[in-house]
Structure formats: structure tokens, C-alpha cells
Amino acid sequence: MGGEITVNSTEGEGSTFALLVPLAITADAVASPKPSPEKQSKKAKDKSGHILVVEDNKVNQLVIGKILKSLGYKWDTADDGVNALEIYNPDRHHIILTDLRMPRMDGFALATKIRELEDGSTAVPIIAISADAMEEAKEKSEQSGINMFLSKPVKVEEVRECLQEFF
């Protein structure tokens, strides 16, 4: 993969291992139906709000974090849907980016639960980021209350365009 592994070790003190793998960030974005203006969170239009990233893979968390940082966004990370529900705060998190396939609670169940918790006047935008680009996953996303769907690996420009729909 054209990468590099390095090790620095000092006896009695410990070792540091580093792995560098140059990866391109690419993907096709497929938009599900847009939320209606009355359902879209007004808070999402304020770029000072945080994004809640729900992703069980640590490498993917880092990649998404680097993308969001490069675009000037702030975010919090949850390891799965259960963890996301524990930390989700509608006053703080104005968009949810979620993987679909996770242990304990997947992105479909998370979106369904978030929609059940909402008061009906506004809805937090939920964006799926998934390697599962099959039509069935996209349909199930829409049925779960997910607003948009991005396929992994994602491109920075596609994430920018997607988030600009809401910020």
C-alpha cells in the first residue's frame, strides 16, 4: 500500500509504533430525499453547532474527524448507536453523521430512535456514511428517518456539499 511502519523502543521505558498508510478519500454521494424546510433543524444552519459522528471503527473516526476539521466543523464521536444516544444533545448536536453497520445499535435503529424522541417541530439532519451502497440499505435509511446517504470511502468535497445542505 506504499506505507511505512516505524518502531522506537527504549529498554525499561516502552515502545512507540507508528503506521503511515497513504489513503485516498473517495466516494459517490447519493442523496435521499431532502428534509422539508419546516422539518429541518434551524440550529443546523448555525455553523457553530457540533456534529455527532457515530462510527465504531477508530480509523474511520480519524478519517471523518480530519475531513470535518479541514472543513472547519466541530464534532463529538460516539462508538455506536447506544453510545450516541447517551451523549446526544439536540441543543449541542445539530447534525448526526452515522455509520449504518455497528454493534449494539446500528445506524438504522439510531435514526429511528432519534426520530421517536423529537417533538415533531424540528428534526436533526441525519446523514448515513456507509460502505453498504446497495439500494436496500438506501431504502432502509430513508425509512429510518435518515436524510442523506454518502458511500464510503467519502470525498472531502462530497462531505462539504452534503453538510452545506444543512449548515
DSSP file (Angstrom, degrees, kcal/mol; ACC not computed):
  #  RESIDUE AA STRUCTURE BP1 BP2  ACC     N-H-->O    O-->H-N    N-H-->O    O-->H-N    TCO  KAPPA ALPHA  PHI   PSI    X-CA   Y-CA   Z-CA
    1    1 A M              0   0    0      0, 0.0     3,-0.1     0, 0.0     0, 0.0   0.000 360.0 360.0 360.0   3.1    0.0    0.0    0.0
    2    2 A G        +     0   0    0      1,-0.2     2,-0.1    19,-0.1    19,-0.0   0.742 360.0 134.7  76.6  21.2    3.1    2.2   -0.1
    3    3 A G        -     0   0    0     18,-0.1     2,-0.3    19,-0.0    18,-0.2  -0.147  46.0-132.1 -95.1-169.6    3.0    2.8    3.6
    4    4 A E  E     -A   20   0A   0     16,-2.3    16,-3.0    -3,-0.1     2,-0.4  -0.997   6.3-158.7-148.5 139.3    5.7    2.8    6.4
    5    5 A I  E     -A   19   0A   0     -2,-0.3     2,-0.3    14,-0.2    14,-0.2  -0.984  16.2-177.2-119.6 131.0    5.9    1.2    9.8
    6    6 A T  E     -A   18   0A   0     12,-2.3    12,-2.5    -2,-0.4     2,-0.4  -0.945   9.2-163.6-127.8 151.6    8.4    2.6   12.4
    7    7 A V  E     -A   17   0A   0     -2,-0.3     2,-0.5    10,-0.2    10,-0.2  -0.998   4.8-173.8-134.5 130.1    9.3    1.5   15.9
    8    8 A N  E     +A   16   0A   0      8,-2.5     8,-2.9    -2,-0.4     2,-0.4  -0.993  17.7 175.8-120.4 123.0   11.1    3.5   18.6
    9    9 A S  E     -A   15   0A   0     -2,-0.5     2,-0.5     6,-0.2     6,-0.2  -0.990  18.7-172.8-135.7 135.3   11.9    1.5   21.7
   10   10 A T  E >>  -A   14   0A   0      4,-2.5     3,-2.2    -2,-0.4     4,-2.2  -0.991  36.0-114.0-125.3 123.0   13.8    2.3   24.9
   11   11 A E  T 34 S+     0   0    0     -2,-0.5     4,-0.0     1,-0.3    -2,-0.0  -0.296 100.3   9.7 -58.7 131.2   14.5   -0.6   27.2
   12   12 A G  T 34 S+     0   0    0      1,-0.1    -1,-0.3    -2,-0.0     0, 0.0   0.277 125.0  65.2  84.2 -11.5   12.7   -0.1   30.5
   13   13 A E  T <4 S-     0   0    0     -3,-2.2     2,-0.2     1,-0.3    -2,-0.2   0.720  99.9-112.7-112.6 -32.4   10.6    2.8   29.2
   14   14 A G  E  <  -A   10   0A   0     -4,-2.2    -4,-2.5     2,-0.0     2,-0.3  -0.752  25.2 -82.0 128.2-175.4    8.5    1.3   26.4
   15   15 A S  E     -A    9   0A   0     -2,-0.2     2,-0.4    -6,-0.2    -6,-0.2  -0.942  18.7-151.2-133.2 150.9    7.9    1.4   22.7
   16   16 A T  E     -A    8   0A   0     -8,-2.9    -8,-2.5    -2,-0.3     2,-0.4  -0.994  13.7-166.6-123.1 125.9    6.2    3.6   20.2
   17   17 A F  E     -A    7   0A   0     -2,-0.4     2,-0.4   -10,-0.2   -10,-0.2  -0.914   3.9-171.0-112.2 138.5    4.8    2.1   17.0
   18   18 A A  E     -A    6   0A   0    -12,-2.5   -12,-2.3    -2,-0.4     2,-0.5  -0.993   7.2-167.6-131.4 138.7    3.7    4.2   14.0
   19   19 A L  E     -A    5   0A   0     -2,-0.4     2,-0.5   -14,-0.2   -14,-0.2  -0.991   3.6-171.6-125.2 122.9    1.9    3.1   10.9
   20   20 A L  E     +A    4   0A   0    -16,-3.0   -16,-2.3    -2,-0.5    -2,-0.0  -0.967   9.6 170.5-117.3 118.2    1.6    5.5    7.9
   21   21 A V        -     0   0    0     -2,-0.5     2,-0.7   -18,-0.2   -18,-0.1  -0.967  28.3-138.9-128.3 113.9   -0.7    4.4    5.1
   22   22 A P        +     0   0    0      0, 0.0     2,-0.4     0, 0.0    -2,-0.0  -0.618  31.5 178.1 -75.0 114.3   -1.4    7.0    2.3
   23   23 A L        -     0   0    0     -2,-0.7     2,-0.3     2,-0.0    -2,-0.0  -0.941  24.6-135.1-120.0 138.4   -5.1    6.6    1.6
   24   24 A A        -     0   0    0     -2,-0.4     2,-0.7   131,-0.0   131,-0.0  -0.697  16.8-136.0 -86.5 143.7   -7.2    8.5   -0.9
   25   25 A I        +     0   0    0     -2,-0.3   131,-0.4   128,-0.0     2,-0.3  -0.899  43.3 148.7-102.6 111.5  -10.6    9.6    0.3
   26   26 A T        +     0   0    0     -2,-0.7     2,-0.3   129,-0.2   129,-0.0  -0.949   6.7 134.8-140.7 158.5  -13.2    8.9   -2.4
   27   27 A A        -     0   0    0     -2,-0.3     2,-0.5   127,-0.2   125,-0.1  -0.929  46.0-103.9 175.7 168.1  -16.9    8.0   -2.8
   28   28 A D        -     0   0    0     -2,-0.3   123,-1.5   124,-0.1     2,-0.5  -0.949  31.9-142.8-107.7 130.4  -20.1    8.7   -4.6
   29   29 A A  E     -B  150   0B   0     -2,-0.5     2,-0.5   121,-0.2   121,-0.2  -0.798  14.1-169.9 -93.6 133.0  -22.7   10.6   -2.7
   30   30 A V  E     -B  149   0B   0    119,-2.0   119,-1.2    -2,-0.5     2,-0.4  -0.977  14.1-144.7-123.1 116.6  -26.3    9.6   -3.2
   31   31 A A        -     0   0    0     -2,-0.5   117,-0.2   117,-0.2     3,-0.1  -0.661   5.3-154.1 -87.0 130.9  -28.8   11.9   -1.7
   32   32 A S        -     0   0    0     -2,-0.4   117,-0.1   115,-0.3   115,-0.1  -0.401  56.0 -54.6 -82.3 173.8  -32.0   10.6   -0.2
   33   33 A P        -     0   0    0      0, 0.0    -1,-0.2     0, 0.0     3,-0.1  -0.222  65.4-113.4 -53.7 139.3  -35.0   13.0   -0.2
   34   34 A K        -     0   0    0      1,-0.1     2,-0.1    -3,-0.1   114,-0.1  -0.411  33.1-101.7 -73.3 148.4  -34.1   16.3    1.4
   35   35 A P        -     0   0    0      0, 0.0    -1,-0.1     0, 0.0     5,-0.1  -0.414  42.9-103.2 -67.1 147.9  -35.9   17.2    4.7
   36   36 A S    >>  -     0   0    0      1,-0.1     4,-1.9    -2,-0.1     3,-1.3  -0.414  31.3-113.2 -67.7 149.2  -38.7   19.6    4.3
   37   37 A P  T 34 S+     0   0    0      0, 0.0    -1,-0.1     0, 0.0     0, 0.0   0.849 117.5  52.2 -54.2 -36.6  -37.8   23.2    5.3
   38   38 A E  T 34 S+     0   0    0      1,-0.2     4,-0.1    84,-0.1    -2,-0.0   0.768 113.3  44.6 -73.3 -22.3  -40.2   23.1    8.3
   39   39 A K  T <4 S+     0   0    0     -3,-1.3    84,-3.0    83,-0.1    -1,-0.2   0.702  91.3  98.4 -90.9 -22.0  -38.7   19.8    9.5
   40   40 A Q  B  < S-g  123   0C   0     -4,-1.9     2,-0.2    82,-0.2    84,-0.2  -0.446  86.6-104.9 -70.6 137.9  -35.0   20.8    9.0
   41   41 A S    >   -     0   0    0     82,-1.3     3,-0.6     1,-0.2     4,-0.5  -0.429  19.3-152.9 -64.0 125.1  -33.4   22.0   12.2
   42   42 A K  G >  S+     0   0    0      1,-0.2     3,-1.1    -2,-0.2     4,-0.3   0.830  96.5  61.9 -65.4 -31.3  -33.0   25.7   12.3
   43   43 A K  G >  S+     0   0    0      1,-0.3     3,-1.7     2,-0.2     6,-0.3   0.796  90.0  68.0 -65.4 -27.9  -30.0   25.2   14.6
   44   44 A A  G <  S+     0   0    0     -3,-0.6    -1,-0.3     1,-0.3    -2,-0.2   0.781  88.5  65.6 -64.3 -25.1  -28.2   23.3   11.8
   45   45 A K  G <  S+     0   0    0     -3,-1.1     2,-0.8    -4,-0.5    -1,-0.3   0.667  84.6  84.8 -70.5 -14.6  -27.9   26.5    9.8
   46   46 A D    X   -     0   0    0     -3,-1.7     3,-2.1    -4,-0.3    48,-0.1  -0.804  69.7-157.5 -90.5 108.5  -25.6   27.8   12.6
   47   47 A K  T 3  S+     0   0    0     -2,-0.8    27,-0.3     1,-0.3    -1,-0.1   0.595  84.8  75.8 -65.7  -9.1  -22.1   26.5   11.7
   48   48 A S  T 3  S+     0   0    0     25,-0.1    -1,-0.3     2,-0.1    -4,-0.1   0.629  77.5  99.8 -76.6 -10.8  -21.1   26.9   15.4
   49   49 A G  S <  S-     0   0    0     -3,-2.1    25,-0.6    -6,-0.3     2,-0.2  -0.285  76.0-112.7 -72.5 160.6  -23.0   23.8   16.2
   50   50 A H  E     -dc  74  93B   0     42,-2.2    44,-2.8    23,-0.1    45,-0.8  -0.575  15.9-136.3 -92.3 155.2  -21.4   20.4   16.7
   51   51 A I  E     -dc  75  95B   0     23,-1.9    25,-2.4    -2,-0.2     2,-0.7  -0.913  13.8-139.3-105.7 137.4  -21.8   17.3   14.6
   52   52 A L  E     -dc  76  96B   0     43,-2.8    45,-2.7    -2,-0.4     2,-0.6  -0.895  16.6-160.3 -98.4 114.3  -22.2   14.0   16.3
   53   53 A V  E     -dc  77  97B   0     23,-3.2    25,-2.9    -2,-0.7     2,-0.6  -0.850   4.2-167.5 -95.9 122.1  -20.2   11.3   14.4
   54   54 A V  E     +dc  78  98B   0     43,-3.3    45,-2.8    -2,-0.6     2,-0.3  -0.925  28.9 138.3-115.3 107.5  -21.3    7.8   15.2
   55   55 A E        -     0   0    0     23,-2.4    25,-0.1    -2,-0.6    47,-0.1  -0.968  40.5-159.1-154.7 127.9  -18.8    5.3   13.9
   56   56 A D  S    S+     0   0    0     -2,-0.3     2,-0.6    45,-0.2    23,-0.1   0.684  74.0  84.3 -85.2 -18.0  -17.5    2.1   15.5
   57   57 A N     >  -     0   0    0      1,-0.2     4,-2.2     2,-0.0     5,-0.1  -0.767  66.5-153.2 -91.5 120.6  -14.2    1.9   13.5
   58   58 A K  H  > S+     0   0    0     -2,-0.6     4,-2.1     1,-0.2    -1,-0.2   0.859  95.2  52.5 -62.3 -37.6  -11.4    4.0   15.1
   59   59 A V  H  > S+     0   0    0      1,-0.2     4,-2.5     2,-0.2    -1,-0.2   0.933 110.4  47.9 -64.2 -44.6   -9.7    4.5   11.7
   60   60 A N  H  > S+     0   0    0      1,-0.2     4,-2.8     2,-0.2     5,-0.3   0.864 108.2  55.9 -64.1 -35.1  -12.9    5.8   10.1
   61   61 A Q  H  X S+     0   0    0     -4,-2.2     4,-2.4     2,-0.2    -1,-0.2   0.926 109.6  46.4 -59.7 -43.7  -13.4    8.1   13.2
   62   62 A L  H  X S+     0   0    0     -4,-2.1     4,-2.5     2,-0.2    -2,-0.2   0.915 112.8  48.9 -65.4 -43.4  -10.0    9.6   12.5
   63   63 A V  H  X S+     0   0    0     -4,-2.5     4,-2.1     2,-0.2    -2,-0.2   0.944 114.3  44.6 -62.4 -48.5  -10.6   10.0    8.7
   64   64 A I  H  X S+     0   0    0     -4,-2.8     4,-2.8     1,-0.2     5,-0.2   0.902 112.6  53.4 -63.5 -39.8  -14.0   11.6    9.3
   65   65 A G  H  X S+     0   0    0     -4,-2.4     4,-2.7    -5,-0.3    -1,-0.2   0.908 108.3  49.2 -60.8 -42.4  -12.5   13.8   12.0
   66   66 A K  H  X S+     0   0    0     -4,-2.5     4,-2.4     2,-0.2    -1,-0.2   0.895 111.8  49.5 -64.4 -39.2   -9.8   15.0    9.7
   67   67 A I  H  X S+     0   0    0     -4,-2.1     4,-1.4     2,-0.2    -2,-0.2   0.953 113.1  45.7 -63.2 -49.3  -12.3   15.8    7.0
   68   68 A L  H  <>S+     0   0    0     -4,-2.8     5,-2.6     1,-0.2     4,-0.5   0.901 112.8  50.8 -62.6 -40.9  -14.5   17.8    9.4
   69   69 A K  H ><5S+     0   0    0     -4,-2.7     3,-1.3     1,-0.2    -1,-0.2   0.920 108.0  52.4 -62.0 -43.5  -11.5   19.6   10.8
   70   70 A S  H 3<5S+     0   0    0     -4,-2.4    -1,-0.2     1,-0.3    -2,-0.2   0.782 110.7  48.8 -63.9 -25.6  -10.4   20.6    7.3
   71   71 A L  T 3<5S-     0   0    0     -4,-1.4    -1,-0.3    -3,-0.2    -2,-0.2   0.466 119.2-110.7 -92.8  -3.1  -13.9   22.0    6.7
   72   72 A G  T < 5 +     0   0    0     -3,-1.3     2,-0.2    -4,-0.5    -3,-0.2   0.676  69.8 137.6  86.2  18.0  -13.9   24.0    9.9
   73   73 A Y      < -     0   0    0     -5,-2.6     2,-0.3    -6,-0.2    -1,-0.3  -0.608  46.1-136.7 -96.5 158.8  -16.5   22.0   11.8
   74   74 A K  E     +d   50   0B   0    -25,-0.6   -23,-1.9   -27,-0.3     2,-0.3  -0.850  30.1 174.8-107.5 148.6  -16.6   20.8   15.4
   75   75 A W  E     -d   51   0B   0     -2,-0.3     2,-0.3   -25,-0.3   -23,-0.2  -0.985  27.3-146.7-152.6 159.6  -17.7   17.3   16.3
   76   76 A D  E     -d   52   0B   0    -25,-2.4   -23,-3.2    -2,-0.3     2,-0.4  -0.893  25.1-135.5-120.8 156.2  -18.1   14.7   19.0
   77   77 A T  E     -d   53   0B   0     -2,-0.3     2,-0.4   -25,-0.2   -23,-0.2  -0.940  16.0-173.2-122.1 137.0  -17.7   11.0   18.5
   78   78 A A  E     -d   54   0B   0    -25,-2.9   -23,-2.4    -2,-0.4     3,-0.1  -0.966  21.8-141.8-122.9 143.6  -19.8    8.0   19.6
   79   79 A D  S    S-     0   0    0     -2,-0.4     2,-0.3   -25,-0.2   -25,-0.1   0.656  78.1 -14.8 -81.4 -16.6  -18.7    4.4   19.1
   80   80 A D  S  > S-     0   0    0     22,-0.1     4,-2.5   -25,-0.1     5,-0.1  -0.956  82.9 -77.8-168.1-179.6  -22.2    3.1   18.3
   81   81 A G  H  > S+     0   0    0     24,-2.1     4,-2.3    22,-0.4     5,-0.2   0.859 124.8  52.9 -62.5 -37.4  -25.8    3.9   18.5
   82   82 A V  H  > S+     0   0    0      2,-0.2     4,-1.4     1,-0.2    -1,-0.2   0.946 112.4  44.7 -63.3 -47.9  -26.1    3.2   22.2
   83   83 A N  H  > S+     0   0    0      1,-0.2     4,-1.6     2,-0.2    -2,-0.2   0.881 110.9  55.9 -62.2 -38.9  -23.2    5.5   23.0
   84   84 A A  H  X S+     0   0    0     -4,-2.5     4,-2.3     1,-0.2    -2,-0.2   0.914 105.8  49.7 -61.0 -43.9  -24.7    8.1   20.6
   85   85 A L  H  < S+     0   0    0     -4,-2.3    -1,-0.2     1,-0.2    -2,-0.2   0.831 107.9  55.6 -64.9 -30.7  -28.0    8.1   22.5
   86   86 A E  H  < S+     0   0    0     -4,-1.4    -1,-0.2     1,-0.2    -2,-0.2   0.858 120.8  27.7 -68.3 -35.3  -26.1    8.6   25.8
   87   87 A I  H  < S+     0   0    0     -4,-1.6    -2,-0.2    -3,-0.2    -1,-0.2   0.590  89.2 118.8-105.4 -11.3  -24.3   11.7   24.6
   88   88 A Y     <  +     0   0    0     -4,-2.3     3,-0.1    -5,-0.2    -4,-0.0  -0.341  34.3 176.6 -61.8 130.6  -26.7   13.1   22.0
   89   89 A N    >>  -     0   0    0      1,-0.1     4,-3.4    -2,-0.1     3,-1.7  -0.945  23.4-153.7-135.5 111.5  -27.9   16.6   23.0
   90   90 A P  T 34 S+     0   0    0      0, 0.0    -1,-0.1     0, 0.0    -2,-0.0   0.737  97.6  56.6 -61.8 -21.2  -30.2   18.4   20.5
   91   91 A D  T 34 S+     0   0    0      1,-0.1     3,-0.1    -3,-0.1    -3,-0.0   0.720 120.8  28.4 -79.0 -19.8  -29.1   21.8   21.8
   92   92 A R  T <4 S+     0   0    0     -3,-1.7   -42,-2.2     1,-0.2     2,-0.7   0.800 113.2  61.7-104.6 -43.2  -25.4   20.9   21.0
   93   93 A H  E  <  +c   50   0B   0     -4,-3.4   -42,-0.2   -44,-0.2    -1,-0.2  -0.795  50.4 170.7 -98.3 112.5  -25.5   18.4   18.1
   94   94 A H  E     +     0   0B   0    -44,-2.8     2,-0.3    -2,-0.7   -43,-0.2   0.517  69.5  26.1-101.7  -7.4  -27.1   19.9   15.0
   95   95 A I  E     -c   51   0B   0    -45,-0.8   -43,-2.8    29,-0.2     2,-0.5  -0.978  66.4-148.7-148.5 146.2  -26.2   17.1   12.6
   96   96 A I  E     -ce  52 126B   0     29,-2.5    31,-3.4    -2,-0.3     2,-0.6  -0.983   6.8-168.5-117.7 124.2  -25.7   13.4   13.1
   97   97 A L  E     +ce  53 127B   0    -45,-2.7   -43,-3.3    -2,-0.5     2,-0.4  -0.959  22.8 179.3-104.8 119.8  -23.2   11.5   10.8
   98   98 A T  E     -ce  54 128B   0     29,-2.9    31,-2.6    -2,-0.6   -43,-0.2  -0.968  31.4-134.6-132.5 140.2  -23.7    7.8   11.3
   99   99 A D        -     0   0    0    -45,-2.8    31,-0.2    -2,-0.4     3,-0.1  -0.445  21.1-142.9 -70.3 158.8  -22.3    4.6   10.1
  100  100 A L  S    S+     0   0    0     29,-0.3     7,-1.6     1,-0.2     2,-0.8   0.833  82.6  57.5 -95.1 -37.8  -25.1    2.0    9.4
  101  101 A R  S    S+     0   0    0      5,-0.2   -45,-0.2     6,-0.1    -1,-0.2  -0.828  70.1 135.9-103.9 103.1  -23.5   -1.2   10.5
  102  102 A M        -     0   0    0     -2,-0.8   -22,-0.1    -3,-0.1   -23,-0.0  -0.960  52.4-101.1-141.3 155.8  -22.4   -1.1   14.1
  103  103 A P  S    S+     0   0    0      0, 0.0     2,-3.1     0, 0.0   -22,-0.4  -0.265  98.1  12.6 -71.7 167.7  -22.6   -3.4   17.1
  104  104 A R  S    S+     0   0    0    -24,-0.1     2,-0.3   -23,-0.1   -24,-0.1  -0.301 139.4  12.7  63.2 -60.4  -25.2   -2.9   19.9
  105  105 A M  S    S-     0   0    0     -2,-3.1   -24,-2.1     4,-0.0   -23,-0.2  -0.936  77.5-148.7-145.5 121.0  -27.2   -0.4   17.9
  106  106 A D     >  -     0   0    0     -2,-0.3     4,-2.2   -26,-0.1    -5,-0.2  -0.221  33.8 -97.8 -82.9 176.7  -26.8    0.2   14.2
  107  107 A G  H  > S+     0   0    0     -7,-1.6     4,-2.5     1,-0.2     5,-0.2   0.813 120.7  56.3 -65.6 -32.4  -27.4    3.5   12.3
  108  108 A F  H  > S+     0   0    0     -8,-0.6     4,-2.3     2,-0.2    -1,-0.2   0.951 111.0  42.9 -63.7 -48.9  -30.9    2.5   11.2
  109  109 A A  H  > S+     0   0    0     -9,-0.2     4,-2.5     2,-0.2    -2,-0.2   0.879 113.0  53.9 -65.6 -38.2  -32.1    1.9   14.8
  110  110 A L  H  X S+     0   0    0     -4,-2.2     4,-2.8     2,-0.2     5,-0.2   0.945 109.6  46.9 -60.5 -48.8  -30.3    5.1   16.0
  111  111 A A  H  X S+     0   0    0     -4,-2.5     4,-2.5     1,-0.2    -2,-0.2   0.917 112.2  50.5 -60.8 -43.6  -32.1    7.2   13.4
  112  112 A T  H  X S+     0   0    0     -4,-2.3     4,-1.8     1,-0.2    -1,-0.2   0.923 112.5  46.7 -59.3 -45.2  -35.5    5.6   14.2
  113  113 A K  H  X S+     0   0    0     -4,-2.5     4,-1.8     2,-0.2    -2,-0.2   0.906 111.0  51.3 -65.6 -42.9  -34.9    6.3   18.0
  114  114 A I  H  X S+     0   0    0     -4,-2.8     4,-1.1     1,-0.2    -1,-0.2   0.926 109.8  50.4 -60.1 -44.3  -33.8    9.9   17.4
  115  115 A R  H  < S+     0   0    0     -4,-2.5     3,-0.3    29,-0.3    -1,-0.2   0.867 108.7  52.2 -62.8 -36.0  -37.0   10.5   15.3
  116  116 A E  H  < S+     0   0    0     -4,-1.8    -1,-0.2     1,-0.2    -2,-0.2   0.843 109.0  51.0 -66.9 -32.9  -39.1    9.0   18.1
  117  117 A L  H  < S+     0   0    0     -4,-1.8    -1,-0.2    -3,-0.2    -2,-0.2   0.695  90.3  99.1 -78.5 -19.7  -37.5   11.4   20.6
  118  118 A E  S  < S-     0   0    0     -4,-1.1     5,-0.1    -3,-0.3    -3,-0.0  -0.321  74.8-131.9 -73.0 152.8  -38.1   14.5   18.5
  119  119 A D        -     0   0    0      3,-0.2    -1,-0.1     1,-0.1     4,-0.1   0.524  42.0-113.4 -83.6  -5.0  -41.0   16.8   19.3
  120  120 A G  S    S+     0   0    0      2,-0.6     3,-0.1    -5,-0.1    -1,-0.1   0.172  99.2  87.9  96.9 -19.4  -42.2   17.0   15.7
  121  121 A S  S    S+     0   0    0      1,-0.2     2,-0.3   -82,-0.0    -3,-0.0   0.863 100.0  12.3 -83.2 -35.4  -41.5   20.7   15.1
  122  122 A T        -     0   0    0    -81,-0.1    -2,-0.6   -80,-0.0     2,-0.4  -0.966  65.3-153.4-137.2 155.7  -37.8   20.2   14.1
  123  123 A A  B     -g   40   0C   0    -84,-3.0   -82,-1.3    -2,-0.3    -8,-0.1  -0.996  20.9-124.6-132.2 130.0  -35.7   17.3   13.0
  124  124 A V        -     0   0    0     -2,-0.4     2,-0.2   -84,-0.2   -29,-0.2  -0.528  37.3-111.1 -67.3 132.2  -32.0   16.9   13.4
  125  125 A P        -     0   0    0      0, 0.0   -29,-2.5     0, 0.0     2,-0.5  -0.486  33.2-160.4 -64.9 132.8  -30.5   16.1   10.0
  126  126 A I  E     -e   96   0B   0     19,-0.3    21,-2.3    -2,-0.2    22,-1.4  -0.978   5.8-169.2-119.2 125.2  -29.1   12.6    9.9
  127  127 A I  E     -ef  97 148B   0    -31,-3.4   -29,-2.9    -2,-0.5     2,-0.4  -0.963  12.1-144.6-117.7 123.7  -26.6   11.6    7.3
  128  128 A A  E     -ef  98 149B   0     20,-2.7    22,-3.3    -2,-0.5     2,-0.5  -0.707  11.4-170.9 -85.7 135.6  -25.5    8.0    6.8
  129  129 A I  E     + f   0 150B   0    -31,-2.6   -29,-0.3    -2,-0.4     2,-0.3  -0.964  28.3 151.2-123.7 111.6  -21.9    7.3    5.8
  130  130 A S  E     - f   0 151B   0     20,-2.4    22,-2.1    -2,-0.5   -31,-0.0  -0.986  56.2-141.2-146.9 149.3  -21.7    3.6    4.9
  131  131 A A  S    S+     0   0    0     -2,-0.3     2,-1.3    20,-0.2    -1,-0.1   0.606  88.1  91.8 -78.1 -14.2  -19.8    1.1    2.7
  132  132 A D        +     0   0    0      1,-0.2    -1,-0.1     5,-0.0    -2,-0.1  -0.684  47.0 162.3 -84.6  93.3  -23.1   -0.6    2.1
  133  133 A A        +     0   0    0     -2,-1.3    -1,-0.2     4,-0.1    18,-0.1   0.207  25.8 130.0 -99.8  15.5  -24.2    1.2   -1.0
  134  134 A M  S >> S-     0   0    0      1,-0.1     4,-1.7     4,-0.0     3,-0.6  -0.369  70.3-117.7 -69.1 149.5  -26.8   -1.3   -2.0
  135  135 A E  H 3> S+     0   0    0      1,-0.2     4,-2.5     2,-0.2     5,-0.2   0.838 113.7  60.7 -57.2 -34.8  -30.3    0.1   -2.9
  136  136 A E  H 3> S+     0   0    0      1,-0.2     4,-2.6     2,-0.2    -1,-0.2   0.901 104.1  48.7 -60.7 -41.8  -31.8   -1.9    0.0
  137  137 A A  H <> S+     0   0    0     -3,-0.6     4,-2.1     2,-0.2    -1,-0.2   0.885 111.3  50.2 -66.4 -38.3  -29.6    0.0    2.5
  138  138 A K  H  X S+     0   0    0     -4,-1.7     4,-2.1     2,-0.2    -2,-0.2   0.907 112.4  46.7 -66.6 -41.4  -30.5    3.3    1.0
  139  139 A E  H  X S+     0   0    0     -4,-2.5     4,-2.3     2,-0.2    -2,-0.2   0.921 112.7  48.8 -66.0 -43.6  -34.2    2.5    1.1
  140  140 A K  H  X S+     0   0    0     -4,-2.6     4,-1.6     1,-0.2    -2,-0.2   0.854 108.8  55.4 -64.8 -33.9  -34.0    1.3    4.7
  141  141 A S  H  X>S+     0   0    0     -4,-2.1     5,-2.6     2,-0.2     4,-0.6   0.945 108.6  46.8 -61.0 -48.7  -32.1    4.5    5.6
  142  142 A E  H ><5S+     0   0    0     -4,-2.1     3,-1.2     1,-0.2    -2,-0.2   0.913 111.4  50.9 -60.7 -43.5  -34.9    6.6    4.2
  143  143 A Q  H 3<5S+     0   0    0     -4,-2.3    -1,-0.2     1,-0.3    -2,-0.2   0.794 107.2  55.5 -64.3 -28.5  -37.5    4.5    6.1
  144  144 A S  H 3<5S-     0   0    0     -4,-1.6   -29,-0.3    -3,-0.2    -1,-0.3   0.564 125.2 -99.8 -81.4  -9.6  -35.5    5.0    9.3
  145  145 A G  T <<5S+     0   0    0     -3,-1.2     2,-0.3    -4,-0.6   -19,-0.3   0.590  70.5 150.2 100.2  12.4  -35.5    8.8    9.0
  146  146 A I      < -     0   0    0     -5,-2.6    -1,-0.3    -6,-0.2   -19,-0.2  -0.653  31.8-159.6 -80.2 134.0  -32.1    9.3    7.5
  147  147 A N        +     0   0    0    -21,-2.3  -115,-0.3    -2,-0.3     2,-0.3   0.848  66.5  13.7 -85.4 -37.6  -32.0   12.4    5.3
  148  148 A M  E     - f   0 127B   0    -22,-1.4   -20,-2.7  -117,-0.2     2,-0.4  -0.939  61.2-146.4-141.4 160.9  -28.9   11.8    3.1
  149  149 A F  E     -Bf  30 128B   0   -119,-1.2  -119,-2.0    -2,-0.3     2,-0.4  -0.991  10.5-174.9-135.1 123.9  -26.6    8.9    2.3
  150  150 A L  E     -Bf  29 129B   0    -22,-3.3   -20,-2.4    -2,-0.4     2,-0.3  -0.959  21.3-133.9-116.0 137.6  -22.9    9.0    1.5
  151  151 A S  E     - f   0 130B   0   -123,-1.5   -20,-0.2    -2,-0.4   -18,-0.0  -0.713  37.1 -85.3 -91.0 140.1  -20.9    6.0    0.4
  152  152 A K  S    S+     0   0    0    -22,-2.1  -124,-0.1    -2,-0.3  -125,-0.1  -0.586 107.6  48.3 -83.6 151.4  -17.5    5.1    1.9
  153  153 A P  S    S-     0   0    0      0, 0.0     2,-0.2     0, 0.0    -2,-0.1   0.598  89.9-152.6 -73.7 144.1  -14.8    6.0    1.3
  154  154 A V        -     0   0    0   -127,-0.1     2,-0.4    -2,-0.1  -127,-0.2  -0.508   7.2-132.4 -89.4 151.6  -16.0    9.6    1.3
  155  155 A K     >  -     0   0    0     -2,-0.2     4,-2.1     1,-0.1     3,-0.2  -0.795  18.4-127.9 -96.9 143.3  -14.5   12.5   -0.6
  156  156 A V  H  > S+     0   0    0   -131,-0.4     4,-2.7    -2,-0.4     5,-0.2   0.908 109.9  53.1 -55.6 -44.5  -13.9   15.8    1.2
  157  157 A E  H  > S+     0   0    0      1,-0.2     4,-2.5     2,-0.2    -1,-0.2   0.859 107.7  50.5 -64.2 -35.7  -15.8   17.7   -1.4
  158  158 A E  H  > S+     0   0    0     -3,-0.2     4,-2.3     2,-0.2    -1,-0.2   0.882 110.8  48.7 -70.0 -37.7  -18.9   15.4   -1.1
  159  159 A V  H  X S+     0   0    0     -4,-2.1     4,-2.9     2,-0.2     5,-0.3   0.926 111.5  51.0 -64.9 -43.7  -18.9   15.8    2.7
  160  160 A R  H  X S+     0   0    0     -4,-2.7     4,-2.2     1,-0.2    -2,-0.2   0.949 112.4  45.4 -57.1 -50.7  -18.6   19.6    2.2
  161  161 A E  H  X S+     0   0    0     -4,-2.5     4,-0.7     1,-0.2    -1,-0.2   0.896 113.7  49.8 -61.8 -41.5  -21.5   19.7   -0.2
  162  162 A C  H >< S+     0   0    0     -4,-2.3     3,-1.0     1,-0.2     4,-0.4   0.940 112.5  45.7 -63.2 -48.3  -23.7   17.5    2.0
  163  163 A L  H >X S+     0   0    0     -4,-2.9     4,-2.7     1,-0.3     3,-1.7   0.840 104.3  63.0 -67.4 -32.0  -23.1   19.5    5.2
  164  164 A Q  H 3< S+     0   0    0     -4,-2.2    -1,-0.3     1,-0.3    -2,-0.2   0.732  89.9  69.1 -65.6 -20.0  -23.7   22.8    3.3
  165  165 A E  T << S+     0   0    0     -3,-1.0    -1,-0.3    -4,-0.7    -2,-0.2   0.799 117.0  22.4 -61.9 -27.1  -27.2   21.5    2.7
  166  166 A F  T <4        0   0    0     -3,-1.7    -2,-0.2    -4,-0.4    -1,-0.2   0.685 360.0 360.0-116.3 -26.5  -27.8   21.9    6.5
  167  167 A F     <        0   0    0     -4,-2.7  -120,-0.3  -122,-0.1    -3,-0.2   0.415 360.0 360.0 -99.5 360.0  -25.2   24.5    7.7
